[in-house]
Amino acid sequence: MKALTLTIQAFGPFAKTQKIDFSLFGESSLYLINGNTGSGKTTILDAISFALYGDTTGKEREASDMRCDYADASLPTEVIFEFKLGEKIYRIQRMPKQEVKNLEAKARRLKPQKLIYGK
């Protein structure tokens, strides 16, 4: 599996939408995640784990607890992970159970998690 992109929205310490483009690392198969304490390193791994398995890493955090306390109330918590396996590209979009105060149209966005592949 080769990670392509990871989009995190209102997840962990990330109050807004953040996108990591792993293709910027070239063909390297090894990455170093480095930063200060509390900068979101483990959250990146939690987001990938949540996308793939529906749960975060370790036993300390539940997926439903990953909503950012500082996110705008109308912004739903969401993770989108794209990766390549063999010649196929997969896209996983997951949203943990959450209460989001927003307009009816945005509330309809809170669909069950889905897996889209074969891009």
KOLDRENGU-82122 format. One record per residue (C-alpha): x, y, z; residue in one letter. Coordinates in Angstrom, 1 decimal, m for minus. Layout:
@px: X; py: Y; pz: Z; aa: A .
...
//
This chain:
@px: 0.0; py: 0.0; pz: 0.0; aa: M .
@px: 1.3; py: 3.5; pz: m0.9; aa: K .
@px: m0.4; py: 6.5; pz: 0.7; aa: A .
@px: m1.3; py: 9.2; pz: m1.8; aa: L .
@px: m3.3; py: 11.8; pz: 0.2; aa: T .
@px: m4.9; py: 12.2; pz: 3.6; aa: L .
@px: m7.5; py: 14.9; pz: 4.2; aa: T .
@px: m8.4; py: 15.6; pz: 7.9; aa: I .
@px: m11.3; py: 17.9; pz: 8.8; aa: Q .
@px: m12.2; py: 18.9; pz: 12.3; aa: A .
@px: m10.3; py: 15.8; pz: 13.5; aa: F .
@px: m8.1; py: 15.8; pz: 16.6; aa: G .
@px: m6.2; py: 19.1; pz: 16.9; aa: P .
@px: m7.0; py: 20.1; pz: 13.3; aa: F .
@px: m9.9; py: 22.6; pz: 13.5; aa: A .
@px: m10.1; py: 23.2; pz: 9.8; aa: K .
@px: m9.4; py: 21.1; pz: 6.7; aa: T .
@px: m5.8; py: 19.9; pz: 6.3; aa: Q .
@px: m4.5; py: 17.9; pz: 3.4; aa: K .
@px: m1.2; py: 15.9; pz: 3.3; aa: I .
@px: 0.0; py: 15.0; pz: m0.2; aa: D .
@px: 2.3; py: 12.0; pz: 0.2; aa: F .
@px: 3.2; py: 12.1; pz: m3.5; aa: S .
@px: 5.4; py: 15.1; pz: m2.7; aa: L .
@px: 7.8; py: 12.6; pz: m1.0; aa: F .
@px: 8.4; py: 10.9; pz: m4.4; aa: G .
@px: 8.9; py: 7.1; pz: m4.6; aa: E .
@px: 10.2; py: 6.9; pz: m1.0; aa: S .
@px: 8.5; py: 4.2; pz: 1.0; aa: S .
@px: 9.6; py: 5.5; pz: 4.4; aa: L .
@px: 8.4; py: 8.7; pz: 6.0; aa: Y .
@px: 9.4; py: 10.5; pz: 9.2; aa: L .
@px: 6.6; py: 12.3; pz: 11.1; aa: I .
@px: 8.3; py: 14.8; pz: 13.3; aa: N .
@px: 7.1; py: 17.7; pz: 15.4; aa: G .
@px: 6.6; py: 19.2; pz: 18.8; aa: N .
@px: 4.5; py: 17.5; pz: 21.5; aa: T .
@px: 0.8; py: 18.1; pz: 20.7; aa: G .
@px: 1.4; py: 19.1; pz: 17.1; aa: S .
@px: m0.7; py: 16.3; pz: 15.7; aa: G .
@px: 1.7; py: 13.5; pz: 14.8; aa: K .
@px: m0.3; py: 10.7; pz: 16.4; aa: T .
@px: m3.5; py: 12.2; pz: 15.0; aa: T .
@px: m2.2; py: 11.6; pz: 11.5; aa: I .
@px: m1.7; py: 7.9; pz: 12.3; aa: L .
@px: m5.2; py: 7.9; pz: 14.1; aa: D .
@px: m6.7; py: 9.4; pz: 10.9; aa: A .
@px: m5.2; py: 6.7; pz: 8.7; aa: I .
@px: m6.2; py: 4.0; pz: 11.1; aa: S .
@px: m9.7; py: 5.4; pz: 11.3; aa: F .
@px: m10.0; py: 5.5; pz: 7.6; aa: A .
@px: m8.8; py: 1.9; pz: 7.1; aa: L .
@px: m10.4; py: 0.2; pz: 10.2; aa: Y .
@px: m13.1; py: 2.6; pz: 11.6; aa: G .
@px: m11.1; py: 3.0; pz: 14.8; aa: D .
@px: m8.1; py: 5.0; pz: 16.1; aa: T .
@px: m4.8; py: 3.7; pz: 17.2; aa: T .
@px: m4.3; py: 2.4; pz: 20.8; aa: G .
@px: m7.0; py: 2.2; pz: 23.5; aa: K .
@px: m6.9; py: 5.8; pz: 24.7; aa: E .
@px: m9.2; py: 7.4; pz: 22.1; aa: R .
@px: m12.5; py: 6.4; pz: 20.5; aa: E .
@px: m13.2; py: 7.5; pz: 17.0; aa: A .
@px: m16.2; py: 9.5; pz: 18.3; aa: S .
@px: m13.9; py: 11.4; pz: 20.6; aa: D .
@px: m11.8; py: 12.7; pz: 17.8; aa: M .
@px: m13.9; py: 15.8; pz: 17.0; aa: R .
@px: m11.8; py: 19.0; pz: 17.4; aa: C .
@px: m13.1; py: 21.2; pz: 20.2; aa: D .
@px: m12.1; py: 24.3; pz: 18.3; aa: Y .
@px: m13.8; py: 23.4; pz: 14.9; aa: A .
@px: m16.6; py: 25.5; pz: 13.6; aa: D .
@px: m19.9; py: 24.0; pz: 14.7; aa: A .
@px: m21.0; py: 23.7; pz: 11.1; aa: S .
@px: m17.9; py: 21.8; pz: 10.0; aa: L .
@px: m18.4; py: 18.0; pz: 10.2; aa: P .
@px: m15.5; py: 15.8; pz: 11.3; aa: T .
@px: m14.3; py: 13.7; pz: 8.4; aa: E .
@px: m11.2; py: 11.8; pz: 7.1; aa: V .
@px: m10.5; py: 11.0; pz: 3.5; aa: I .
@px: m7.6; py: 8.7; pz: 2.7; aa: F .
@px: m6.4; py: 7.8; pz: m0.8; aa: E .
@px: m3.9; py: 5.1; pz: m1.4; aa: F .
@px: m2.6; py: 2.8; pz: m4.1; aa: K .
@px: m2.5; py: m0.9; pz: m3.8; aa: L .
@px: m1.1; py: m2.6; pz: m6.9; aa: G .
@px: m2.5; py: m0.8; pz: m9.8; aa: E .
@px: m5.8; py: 0.3; pz: m8.1; aa: K .
@px: m6.3; py: 3.6; pz: m6.4; aa: I .
@px: m8.7; py: 3.5; pz: m3.3; aa: Y .
@px: m10.5; py: 6.4; pz: m1.7; aa: R .
@px: m12.0; py: 5.9; pz: 1.8; aa: I .
@px: m14.2; py: 8.6; pz: 3.4; aa: Q .
@px: m15.3; py: 8.2; pz: 7.0; aa: R .
@px: m17.1; py: 10.3; pz: 9.5; aa: M .
@px: m17.3; py: 9.3; pz: 13.1; aa: P .
@px: m20.6; py: 9.5; pz: 15.0; aa: K .
@px: m21.1; py: 13.2; pz: 15.8; aa: Q .
@px: m23.5; py: 15.9; pz: 16.5; aa: E .
@px: m22.9; py: 18.9; pz: 14.3; aa: V .
@px: m25.1; py: 22.0; pz: 14.7; aa: K .
@px: m25.7; py: 23.2; pz: 11.2; aa: N .
@px: m28.1; py: 23.7; pz: 8.3; aa: L .
@px: m30.2; py: 20.9; pz: 7.1; aa: E .
@px: m28.2; py: 20.6; pz: 3.9; aa: A .
@px: m25.0; py: 20.1; pz: 5.8; aa: K .
@px: m26.7; py: 17.6; pz: 8.1; aa: A .
@px: m27.4; py: 15.5; pz: 5.1; aa: R .
@px: m23.7; py: 15.3; pz: 4.4; aa: R .
@px: m23.3; py: 13.1; pz: 7.5; aa: L .
@px: m23.6; py: 9.9; pz: 5.5; aa: K .
@px: m22.4; py: 6.6; pz: 6.7; aa: P .
@px: m18.8; py: 5.8; pz: 6.0; aa: Q .
@px: m18.0; py: 4.7; pz: 2.5; aa: K .
@px: m15.2; py: 3.1; pz: 0.5; aa: L .
@px: m14.7; py: 4.1; pz: m3.1; aa: I .
@px: m12.1; py: 2.4; pz: m5.2; aa: Y .
@px: m10.9; py: 1.9; pz: m8.7; aa: G .
@px: m10.3; py: 5.5; pz: m9.5; aa: K .
//
